[in-house]
């Protein structure tokens, strides 16, 4: 669903900062938090099961 470049950017965001520093209501990265990050950055809604893959 994401391009390789988008995946790389999401991965970097996850590695660089915890979700609360990105003004998200999570302390740790969960699939739900990653899903919300993707939706915020790219306006792409991904199924929660797909985020884990």
Backbone as JSON, one array per atom type, in Angstrom:
{
  "sequence": "XXXXXXXXXXXXXXXXXXXXXXXXXXXXXXXXXXXXXXXXXXXXXXXXXXXXX",
  "N": [[0.81, -1.19, 0.0], [2.03, 1.19, 0.62], [4.59, 3.18, -0.88], [8.04, 2.22, -1.49], [9.67, 4.36, -0.63], [7.94, 5.78, 1.07], [7.55, 3.85, 3.05], [10.14, 3.75, 4.06], [10.37, 6.33, 5.17], [8.4, 6.22, 7.17], [9.46, 4.18, 8.78], [11.81, 5.48, 9.63], [10.72, 7.6, 11.11], [9.59, 6.14, 13.21], [11.85, 5.01, 14.36], [13.26, 7.27, 15.19], [11.71, 8.85, 16.99], [9.51, 8.63, 19.85], [5.95, 7.98, 19.86], [4.55, 9.92, 21.42], [6.08, 12.22, 21.22], [5.49, 13.02, 18.74], [3.11, 14.16, 19.02], [1.04, 12.34, 19.46], [-1.42, 10.18, 20.95], [-0.09, 8.07, 22.33], [2.33, 6.08, 24.09], [4.14, 4.14, 23.45], [5.22, 2.53, 20.4], [2.71, 1.0, 18.73], [0.75, -1.22, 16.69], [-1.57, 0.18, 16.12], [-0.76, 2.82, 16.62], [1.19, 3.14, 14.63], [-0.39, 2.81, 12.4], [-2.01, 5.1, 12.64], [-0.06, 7.08, 12.32], [0.71, 6.65, 9.65], [-1.69, 7.29, 8.4], [-1.93, 9.98, 9.11], [0.36, 11.11, 7.86], [0.19, 10.37, 5.13], [-2.46, 10.19, 4.37], [-3.56, 7.69, 4.01], [-5.46, 4.95, 4.72], [-4.89, 2.07, 6.41], [-5.57, -1.35, 6.95], [-5.58, -2.72, 10.21], [-4.4, -5.25, 10.56], [-2.74, -5.41, 8.38], [-0.8, -3.51, 8.93], [0.95, -4.7, 10.71], [2.44, -6.32, 9.1]],
  "CA": [[0.0, 0.0, 0.0], [2.94, 2.34, 0.63], [5.75, 3.06, -1.76], [9.24, 1.95, -0.69], [10.12, 5.6, 0.0], [7.04, 6.06, 2.19], [7.89, 2.88, 4.1], [11.41, 4.2, 4.64], [10.09, 7.51, 5.99], [7.67, 5.76, 8.36], [10.44, 3.48, 9.6], [12.7, 6.49, 10.24], [9.93, 8.29, 12.15], [9.43, 5.22, 14.34], [13.15, 4.84, 15.0], [13.77, 8.53, 15.71], [10.93, 9.47, 18.07], [8.33, 7.9, 20.32], [4.73, 8.62, 19.36], [4.11, 11.11, 22.17], [6.82, 13.38, 20.71], [4.83, 13.4, 17.49], [1.79, 14.62, 19.45], [0.09, 11.24, 19.33], [-1.84, 9.77, 22.29], [0.5, 6.77, 22.65], [3.66, 6.17, 24.69], [4.96, 3.19, 22.7], [4.74, 2.23, 19.06], [1.86, -0.17, 18.54], [0.22, -1.23, 15.32], [-2.55, 1.26, 16.03], [-0.02, 4.07, 16.52], [1.8, 3.17, 13.29], [-1.51, 3.02, 11.48], [-2.39, 6.51, 12.72], [1.04, 7.85, 11.73], [0.58, 6.51, 8.19], [-2.86, 8.05, 7.99], [-1.61, 11.42, 9.25], [1.37, 11.56, 6.89], [-0.1, 10.09, 3.72], [-3.91, 10.06, 4.17], [-3.83, 6.32, 3.58], [-6.0, 4.15, 5.83], [-4.48, 0.68, 6.23], [-6.15, -2.28, 7.9], [-4.69, -2.95, 11.34], [-3.66, -6.49, 10.31], [-1.72, -5.13, 7.36], [0.26, -2.7, 9.53], [1.91, -5.61, 11.34], [3.25, -7.0, 8.09]],
  "C": [[0.87, 1.27, 0.0], [4.07, 2.1, -0.37], [6.97, 2.74, -0.88], [9.77, 3.21, 0.01], [9.25, 5.97, 1.2], [7.34, 5.12, 3.36], [9.16, 3.3, 4.82], [11.2, 5.39, 5.57], [9.35, 7.13, 7.28], [8.63, 5.06, 9.31], [11.36, 4.46, 10.33], [11.97, 7.24, 11.35], [9.82, 7.44, 13.4], [10.75, 5.06, 15.09], [13.61, 6.11, 15.72], [13.03, 9.06, 16.93], [9.82, 8.54, 18.55], [7.08, 8.66, 19.89], [4.31, 9.87, 20.12], [4.87, 12.36, 21.74], [6.27, 13.86, 19.38], [3.39, 13.84, 17.74], [0.69, 13.59, 19.19], [-0.24, 10.74, 20.73], [-1.31, 8.38, 22.69], [1.88, 7.01, 23.26], [4.63, 5.29, 23.91], [4.38, 3.0, 21.31], [3.98, 0.92, 19.05], [1.4, -0.16, 17.09], [-0.78, -0.1, 15.11], [-1.85, 2.61, 15.87], [0.62, 4.22, 15.15], [0.73, 3.44, 12.25], [-1.92, 4.5, 11.45], [-1.32, 7.41, 12.11], [0.96, 7.82, 10.2], [-0.59, 7.35, 7.68], [-2.61, 9.56, 8.07], [-0.69, 11.91, 8.14], [0.91, 11.45, 5.45], [-1.59, 9.99, 3.39], [-4.28, 8.71, 3.58], [-4.29, 5.54, 4.8], [-5.7, 2.69, 5.55], [-5.14, -0.16, 7.31], [-5.13, -2.6, 8.98], [-3.85, -4.22, 11.17], [-2.53, -6.28, 9.34], [-0.55, -4.34, 7.94], [1.34, -3.59, 10.14], [2.81, -6.32, 10.35], [4.23, -6.01, 7.55]]
}
